[in-house]
Amino acid sequence: METSKKLSSLREGESCFITGISAPGPLRERLMELGFIKGAGVKCLHRNSGMSAFLISGTVIALRHCDSAGISAEKSAS
């Protein structure tokens, strides 16, 4: 079973696959340049009140929650 969620709702240690980005133009382009593209695997490494750190394509990238809320993801239940 698969569940759809926003990247901003991932908890530490959870992994998912990106299904889309609904951010405004320049932010959308920047996120895609950083590797946040459809089908990419992402793991949440750390969360705090305003930001989360994600492992994507072998790189750790921190995003504000308001920016990661524009990224849709799908998590496969194990």
Stockholm file with secondary structure:
# STOCKHOLM 1.0

chainA/1-78         METSKKLSSLREGESCFITGISAPGPLRERLMELGFIKGAGVKCLHRNSGMSAFLISGTVIALRHCDSAGISAEKSAS
#=GR chainA/1-78 SS CEEEEEGGGCCTTCEEEEEEECCCHHHHHHHHHTTCCTTCEEEEEEECSSEEEEEETTEEEEEEHHHHTTEEEEEECC
#=GC SS_cons        CEEEEEGGGCCTTCEEEEEEECCCHHHHHHHHHTTCCTTCEEEEEEECSSEEEEEETTEEEEEEHHHHTTEEEEEECC
//
